Amino acid sequence: MTTKRFVYSSHALGQMHERNVSKALVEKCFATPDVIIPARKGRLCLIGNVRRNLVLKIFFRESANTIYIITTYFTDKK
């Protein structure tokens, strides 16, 4: 099994810095995602539980060997 590499857009890196989201947390969510749903423009949205009432949404595209991170943000669990 091949491991996919993560590529972060400059937008994602800027947003992650502002929102205090680490690459380690993003990659941990990919290891144990709660759900992945389709998003706009062929993108996908991974939703991962971070804490009891907090989830991390990660918008990304995927190819055979790469996961391209577009943006991430925290939101309340509803």
N, CA, C and O atoms as a Tinker XYZ file with bonds, in Angstrom:
   312  protein
     1  N      0.845000   -1.189000    0.000000    73     2
     2  CA     0.000000    0.000000    0.000000    64     1     3
     3  C      0.885000    1.245000    0.000000    63     2     4     5
     4  O      1.816000    1.355000    0.798000    81     3
     5  N      0.590000    2.163000   -0.887000    73     3     6
     6  CA     1.373000    3.397000   -0.972000    64     5     7
     7  C      0.789000    4.469000   -0.063000    63     6     8     9
     8  O     -0.425000    4.603000    0.087000    81     7
     9  N      1.689000    5.214000    0.525000    73     7    10
    10  CA     1.277000    6.333000    1.353000    64     9    11
    11  C      1.131000    7.564000    0.473000    63    10    12    13
    12  O      2.007000    7.874000   -0.335000    81    11
    13  N      0.028000    8.250000    0.639000    73    11    14
    14  CA    -0.179000    9.473000   -0.131000    64    13    15
    15  C      0.558000   10.618000    0.540000    63    14    16    17
    16  O      0.667000   10.673000    1.765000    81    15
    17  N      1.058000   11.523000   -0.271000    73    15    18
    18  CA     1.735000   12.686000    0.294000    64    17    19
    19  C      0.734000   13.831000    0.364000    63    18    20    21
    20  O     -0.201000   13.916000   -0.432000    81    19
    21  N      0.952000   14.697000    1.323000    73    19    22
    22  CA     0.094000   15.860000    1.521000    64    21    23
    23  C      0.761000   17.080000    0.916000    63    22    24    25
    24  O      1.942000   17.335000    1.153000    81    23
    25  N     -0.004000   17.837000    0.132000    73    23    26
    26  CA     0.452000   19.094000   -0.443000    64    25    27
    27  C     -0.531000   20.156000    0.022000    63    26    28    29
    28  O     -1.743000   20.006000   -0.139000    81    27
    29  N     -0.004000   21.232000    0.599000    73    27    30
    30  CA    -0.830000   22.295000    1.154000    64    29    31
    31  C     -0.748000   23.526000    0.251000    63    30    32    33
    32  O      0.343000   23.990000   -0.080000    81    31
    33  N     -1.911000   24.050000   -0.144000    73    31    34
    34  CA    -1.929000   25.286000   -0.932000    64    33    35
    35  C     -1.454000   26.428000   -0.044000    63    34    36    37
    36  O     -1.504000   26.330000    1.182000    81    35
    37  N     -0.996000   27.506000   -0.661000    73    35    38
    38  CA    -0.572000   28.661000    0.129000    64    37    39
    39  C     -1.762000   29.229000    0.910000    63    38    40    41
    40  O     -1.600000   29.711000    2.031000    81    39
    41  N     -2.938000   29.170000    0.321000    73    39    42
    42  CA    -4.149000   29.609000    1.023000    64    41    43
    43  C     -4.370000   28.761000    2.273000    63    42    44    45
    44  O     -4.631000   29.293000    3.352000    81    43
    45  N     -4.265000   27.437000    2.123000    73    43    46
    46  CA    -4.458000   26.540000    3.265000    64    45    47
    47  C     -3.447000   26.835000    4.367000    63    46    48    49
    48  O     -3.810000   26.900000    5.541000    81    47
    49  N     -2.195000   27.011000    4.000000    73    47    50
    50  CA    -1.160000   27.282000    5.005000    64    49    51
    51  C     -1.433000   28.579000    5.755000    63    50    52    53
    52  O     -1.255000   28.641000    6.972000    81    51
    53  N     -1.863000   29.616000    5.040000    73    51    54
    54  CA    -2.189000   30.880000    5.680000    64    53    55
    55  C     -3.368000   30.752000    6.632000    63    54    56    57
    56  O     -3.338000   31.265000    7.750000    81    55
    57  N     -4.407000   30.061000    6.176000    73    55    58
    58  CA    -5.585000   29.858000    7.013000    64    57    59
    59  C     -5.265000   28.978000    8.216000    63    58    60    61
    60  O     -5.757000   29.227000    9.316000    81    59
    61  N     -4.452000   27.963000    8.015000    73    59    62
    62  CA    -4.070000   27.083000    9.115000    64    61    63
    63  C     -3.297000   27.867000   10.170000    63    62    64    65
    64  O     -3.495000   27.660000   11.367000    81    63
    65  N     -2.429000   28.753000    9.738000    73    63    66
    66  CA    -1.660000   29.566000   10.677000    64    65    67
    67  C     -2.596000   30.466000   11.489000    63    66    68    69
    68  O     -2.491000   30.535000   12.714000    81    67
    69  N     -3.511000   31.155000   10.799000    73    67    70
    70  CA    -4.455000   32.051000   11.470000    64    69    71
    71  C     -5.385000   31.314000   12.428000    63    70    72    73
    72  O     -5.773000   31.849000   13.466000    81    71
    73  N     -5.737000   30.080000   12.071000    73    71    74
    74  CA    -6.720000   29.316000   12.845000    64    73    75
    75  C     -6.079000   28.318000   13.807000    63    74    76    77
    76  O     -6.772000   27.550000   14.473000    81    75
    77  N     -4.752000   28.340000   13.869000    73    75    78
    78  CA    -4.018000   27.453000   14.772000    64    77    79
    79  C     -4.314000   25.970000   14.506000    63    78    80    81
    80  O     -4.590000   25.204000   15.429000    81    79
    81  N     -4.252000   25.587000   13.234000    73    79    82
    82  CA    -4.447000   24.200000   12.821000    64    81    83
    83  C     -3.092000   23.681000   12.348000    63    82    84    85
    84  O     -2.501000   24.248000   11.429000    81    83
    85  N     -2.602000   22.627000   12.956000    73    83    86
    86  CA    -1.295000   22.088000   12.582000    64    85    87
    87  C     -1.420000   21.058000   11.463000    63    86    88    89
    88  O     -2.477000   20.460000   11.263000    81    87
    89  N     -0.319000   20.864000   10.742000    73    87    90
    90  CA    -0.274000   19.806000    9.721000    64    89    91
    91  C     -0.476000   18.449000   10.373000    63    90    92    93
    92  O     -1.116000   17.567000    9.800000    81    91
    93  N      0.072000   18.279000   11.576000    73    91    94
    94  CA    -0.072000   17.000000   12.286000    64    93    95
    95  C     -1.547000   16.697000   12.560000    63    94    96    97
    96  O     -1.978000   15.552000   12.426000    81    95
    97  N     -2.318000   17.713000   12.940000    73    95    98
    98  CA    -3.742000   17.508000   13.199000    64    97    99
    99  C     -4.484000   17.159000   11.915000    63    98   100   101
   100  O     -5.336000   16.270000   11.909000    81    99
   101  N     -4.165000   17.853000   10.832000    73    99   102
   102  CA    -4.800000   17.557000    9.537000    64   101   103
   103  C     -4.525000   16.107000    9.149000    63   102   104   105
   104  O     -5.443000   15.376000    8.777000    81   103
   105  N     -3.281000   15.698000    9.234000    73   103   106
   106  CA    -2.914000   14.347000    8.819000    64   105   107
   107  C     -3.482000   13.299000    9.770000    63   106   108   109
   108  O     -3.783000   12.183000    9.346000    81   107
   109  N     -3.632000   13.637000   11.040000    73   107   110
   110  CA    -4.261000   12.721000   11.999000    64   109   111
   111  C     -5.733000   12.515000   11.634000    63   110   112   113
   112  O     -6.242000   11.397000   11.724000    81   111
   113  N     -6.416000   13.582000   11.226000    73   111   114
   114  CA    -7.816000   13.461000   10.825000    64   113   115
   115  C     -7.972000   12.561000    9.601000    63   114   116   117
   116  O     -8.971000   11.853000    9.474000    81   115
   117  N     -6.996000   12.586000    8.706000    73   115   118
   118  CA    -7.052000   11.705000    7.537000    64   117   119
   119  C     -6.851000   10.245000    7.929000    63   118   120   121
   120  O     -7.362000    9.346000    7.261000    81   119
   121  N     -6.113000   10.009000    9.004000    73   119   122
   122  CA    -5.888000    8.635000    9.455000    64   121   123
   123  C     -7.165000    8.027000   10.022000    63   122   124   125
   124  O     -7.387000    6.822000    9.903000    81   123
   125  N     -8.010000    8.864000   10.643000    73   123   126
   126  CA    -9.260000    8.376000   11.243000    64   125   127
   127  C    -10.398000    9.354000   10.965000    63   126   128   129
   128  O    -10.899000    9.991000   11.892000    81   127
   129  N    -10.814000    9.485000    9.707000    73   127   130
   130  CA   -11.883000   10.443000    9.389000    64   129   131
   131  C    -13.235000    9.972000    9.921000    63   130   132   133
   132  O    -13.520000    8.775000    9.953000    81   131
   133  N    -14.056000   10.924000   10.336000    73   131   134
   134  CA   -15.420000   10.577000   10.738000    64   133   135
   135  C    -16.303000   10.423000    9.508000    63   134   136   137
   136  O    -17.102000    9.491000    9.410000    81   135
   137  N    -16.145000   11.357000    8.568000    73   135   138
   138  CA   -16.929000   11.285000    7.337000    64   137   139
   139  C    -16.212000   12.109000    6.267000    63   138   140   141
   140  O    -15.553000   13.106000    6.565000    81   139
   141  N    -16.353000   11.674000    5.031000    73   139   142
   142  CA   -15.875000   12.437000    3.873000    64   141   143
   143  C    -17.065000   12.592000    2.937000    63   142   144   145
   144  O    -17.685000   11.610000    2.530000    81   143
   145  N    -17.375000   13.844000    2.603000    73   143   146
   146  CA   -18.534000   14.120000    1.761000    64   145   147
   147  C    -18.117000   14.943000    0.549000    63   146   148   149
   148  O    -17.124000   15.669000    0.602000    81   147
   149  N    -18.871000   14.835000   -0.545000    73   147   150
   150  CA   -18.573000   15.666000   -1.721000    64   149   151
   151  C    -18.820000   17.142000   -1.418000    63   150   152   153
   152  O    -19.730000   17.491000   -0.667000    81   151
   153  N    -18.004000   17.989000   -2.007000    73   151   154
   154  CA   -18.158000   19.441000   -1.880000    64   153   155
   155  C    -18.215000   20.032000   -3.291000    63   154   156   157
   156  O    -18.278000   19.295000   -4.275000    81   155
   157  N    -18.193000   21.343000   -3.382000    73   155   158
   158  CA   -18.285000   21.998000   -4.697000    64   157   159
   159  C    -17.033000   21.776000   -5.535000    63   158   160   161
   160  O    -15.952000   21.496000   -5.017000    81   159
   161  N    -17.210000   21.909000   -6.832000    73   159   162
   162  CA   -16.121000   21.897000   -7.807000    64   161   163
   163  C    -15.261000   20.639000   -7.738000    63   162   164   165
   164  O    -14.049000   20.703000   -7.948000    81   163
   165  N    -15.875000   19.503000   -7.446000    73   163   166
   166  CA   -15.153000   18.242000   -7.422000    64   165   167
   167  C    -14.284000   18.039000   -6.198000    63   166   168   169
   168  O    -13.507000   17.087000   -6.137000    81   167
   169  N    -14.408000   18.910000   -5.240000    73   167   170
   170  CA   -13.626000   18.790000   -4.012000    64   169   171
   171  C    -14.328000   17.857000   -3.039000    63   170   172   173
   172  O    -15.488000   17.490000   -3.225000    81   171
   173  N    -13.598000   17.486000   -2.002000    73   171   174
   174  CA   -14.149000   16.671000   -0.938000    64   173   175
   175  C    -13.980000   17.408000    0.378000    63   174   176   177
   176  O    -13.102000   18.259000    0.516000    81   175
   177  N    -14.833000   17.072000    1.352000    73   175   178
   178  CA   -14.743000   17.658000    2.677000    64   177   179
   179  C    -14.643000   16.535000    3.695000    63   178   180   181
   180  O    -15.545000   15.706000    3.814000    81   179
   181  N    -13.543000   16.518000    4.423000    73   179   182
   182  CA   -13.366000   15.568000    5.511000    64   181   183
   183  C    -13.790000   16.260000    6.798000    63   182   184   185
   184  O    -13.404000   17.400000    7.057000    81   183
   185  N    -14.575000   15.571000    7.591000    73   183   186
   186  CA   -14.993000   16.095000    8.883000    64   185   187
   187  C    -14.428000   15.167000    9.945000    63   186   188   189
   188  O    -14.701000   13.966000    9.955000    81   187
   189  N    -13.631000   15.750000   10.844000    73   187   190
   190  CA   -12.998000   14.950000   11.893000    64   189   191
   191  C    -13.263000   15.541000   13.271000    63   190   192   193
   192  O    -13.108000   16.743000   13.482000    81   191
   193  N    -13.661000   14.686000   14.202000    73   191   194
   194  CA   -13.851000   15.129000   15.589000    64   193   195
   195  C    -12.512000   15.466000   16.201000    63   194   196   197
   196  O    -11.573000   14.673000   16.138000    81   195
   197  N    -12.423000   16.638000   16.793000    73   195   198
   198  CA   -11.205000   17.070000   17.469000    64   197   199
   199  C    -11.411000   16.972000   18.978000    63   198   200   201
   200  O    -10.583000   16.414000   19.698000    81   199
   201  N    -12.515000   17.516000   19.434000    73   199   202
   202  CA   -12.916000   17.426000   20.835000    64   201   203
   203  C    -14.414000   17.171000   20.872000    63   202   204   205
   204  O    -15.065000   17.057000   19.833000    81   203
   205  N    -14.941000   17.084000   22.061000    73   203   206
   206  CA   -16.353000   16.748000   22.246000    64   205   207
   207  C    -17.298000   17.570000   21.370000    63   206   208   209
   208  O    -18.156000   17.000000   20.696000    81   207
   209  N    -17.160000   18.878000   21.364000    73   207   210
   210  CA   -18.066000   19.743000   20.596000    64   209   211
   211  C    -17.356000   20.528000   19.508000    63   210   212   213
   212  O    -17.818000   21.596000   19.109000    81   211
   213  N    -16.241000   20.010000   19.027000    73   211   214
   214  CA   -15.464000   20.719000   18.021000    64   213   215
   215  C    -15.027000   19.759000   16.922000    63   214   216   217
   216  O    -14.482000   18.688000   17.192000    81   215
   217  N    -15.275000   20.159000   15.682000    73   215   218
   218  CA   -14.832000   19.351000   14.547000    64   217   219
   219  C    -13.930000   20.196000   13.650000    63   218   220   221
   220  O    -14.003000   21.425000   13.648000    81   219
   221  N    -13.093000   19.519000   12.900000    73   219   222
   222  CA   -12.233000   20.164000   11.913000    64   221   223
   223  C    -12.744000   19.774000   10.537000    63   222   224   225
   224  O    -12.884000   18.590000   10.232000    81   223
   225  N    -13.021000   20.770000    9.711000    73   223   226
   226  CA   -13.410000   20.511000    8.322000    64   225   227
   227  C    -12.195000   20.782000    7.458000    63   226   228   229
   228  O    -11.535000   21.814000    7.583000    81   227
   229  N    -11.915000   19.833000    6.579000    73   227   230
   230  CA   -10.764000   19.926000    5.680000    64   229   231
   231  C    -11.274000   19.761000    4.254000    63   230   232   233
   232  O    -11.829000   18.721000    3.900000    81   231
   233  N    -11.082000   20.787000    3.445000    73   231   234
   234  CA   -11.473000   20.707000    2.042000    64   233   235
   235  C    -10.235000   20.356000    1.234000    63   234   236   237
   236  O     -9.179000   20.968000    1.396000    81   235
   237  N    -10.377000   19.351000    0.349000    73   235   238
   238  CA    -9.217000   18.830000   -0.366000    64   237   239
   239  C     -9.606000   18.208000   -1.700000    63   238   240   241
   240  O    -10.776000   17.938000   -1.972000    81   239
   241  N     -8.597000   17.993000   -2.511000    73   239   242
   242  CA    -8.706000   17.199000   -3.742000    64   241   243
   243  C     -7.752000   16.040000   -3.585000    63   242   244   245
   244  O     -6.787000   16.114000   -2.824000    81   243
   245  N     -8.023000   14.970000   -4.307000    73   243   246
   246  CA    -7.201000   13.782000   -4.174000    64   245   247
   247  C     -6.856000   13.229000   -5.549000    63   246   248   249
   248  O     -7.694000   13.190000   -6.451000    81   247
   249  N     -5.609000   12.804000   -5.690000    73   247   250
   250  CA    -5.196000   12.093000   -6.900000    64   249   251
   251  C     -4.636000   10.750000   -6.451000    63   250   252   253
   252  O     -4.734000   10.394000   -5.276000    81   251
   253  N     -4.059000   10.017000   -7.365000    73   251   254
   254  CA    -3.559000    8.684000   -7.041000    64   253   255
   255  C     -2.551000    8.696000   -5.897000    63   254   256   257
   256  O     -2.589000    7.815000   -5.038000    81   255
   257  N     -1.649000    9.679000   -5.868000    73   255   258
   258  CA    -0.584000    9.691000   -4.859000    64   257   259
   259  C     -0.583000   10.912000   -3.954000    63   258   260   261
   260  O      0.252000   11.003000   -3.054000    81   259
   261  N     -1.503000   11.859000   -4.170000    73   259   262
   262  CA    -1.433000   13.137000   -3.471000    64   261   263
   263  C     -2.787000   13.552000   -2.909000    63   262   264   265
   264  O     -3.828000   13.358000   -3.537000    81   263
   265  N     -2.747000   14.122000   -1.720000    73   263   266
   266  CA    -3.905000   14.781000   -1.141000    64   265   267
   267  C     -3.555000   16.261000   -1.103000    63   266   268   269
   268  O     -2.624000   16.669000   -0.408000    81   267
   269  N     -4.307000   17.066000   -1.854000    73   267   270
   270  CA    -4.046000   18.487000   -1.985000    64   269   271
   271  C     -4.997000   19.244000   -1.062000    63   270   272   273
   272  O     -6.198000   19.308000   -1.323000    81   271
   273  N     -4.464000   19.816000    0.013000    73   271   274
   274  CA    -5.274000   20.514000    1.007000    64   273   275
   275  C     -5.576000   21.930000    0.512000    63   274   276   277
   276  O     -4.666000   22.695000    0.194000    81   275
   277  N     -6.861000   22.266000    0.453000    73   275   278
   278  CA    -7.298000   23.569000   -0.037000    64   277   279
   279  C     -7.501000   24.545000    1.120000    63   278   280   281
   280  O     -6.995000   25.666000    1.076000    81   279
   281  N     -8.234000   24.132000    2.153000    73   279   282
   282  CA    -8.405000   24.950000    3.356000    64   281   283
   283  C     -8.928000   24.087000    4.488000    63   282   284   285
   284  O     -9.397000   22.970000    4.272000    81   283
   285  N     -8.842000   24.619000    5.695000    73   283   286
   286  CA    -9.332000   23.924000    6.887000    64   285   287
   287  C     -9.912000   24.953000    7.848000    63   286   288   289
   288  O     -9.508000   26.116000    7.856000    81   287
   289  N    -10.859000   24.509000    8.652000    73   287   290
   290  CA   -11.353000   25.372000    9.727000    64   289   291
   291  C    -12.072000   24.538000   10.780000    63   290   292   293
   292  O    -12.574000   23.448000   10.507000    81   291
   293  N    -12.105000   25.088000   11.997000    73   291   294
   294  CA   -12.837000   24.472000   13.097000    64   293   295
   295  C    -14.282000   24.949000   13.060000    63   294   296   297
   296  O    -14.566000   26.066000   12.628000    81   295
   297  N    -15.185000   24.099000   13.514000    73   295   298
   298  CA   -16.580000   24.477000   13.645000    64   297   299
   299  C    -17.194000   23.701000   14.809000    63   298   300   301
   300  O    -16.686000   22.653000   15.209000    81   299
   301  N    -18.274000   24.221000   15.337000    73   299   302
   302  CA   -18.988000   23.519000   16.407000    64   301   303
   303  C    -19.673000   22.286000   15.857000    63   302   304   305
   304  O    -20.139000   22.273000   14.717000    81   303
   305  N    -19.728000   21.268000   16.664000    73   303   306
   306  CA   -20.443000   20.049000   16.295000    64   305   307
   307  C    -21.935000   20.312000   16.462000    63   306   308   309
   308  O    -22.376000   20.792000   17.507000    81   307
   309  N    -22.704000   19.996000   15.431000    73   307   310
   310  CA   -24.148000   20.243000   15.512000    64   309   311
   311  C    -24.919000   18.979000   15.368000    63   310   312
   312  O    -26.149000   18.998000   15.411000    81   311
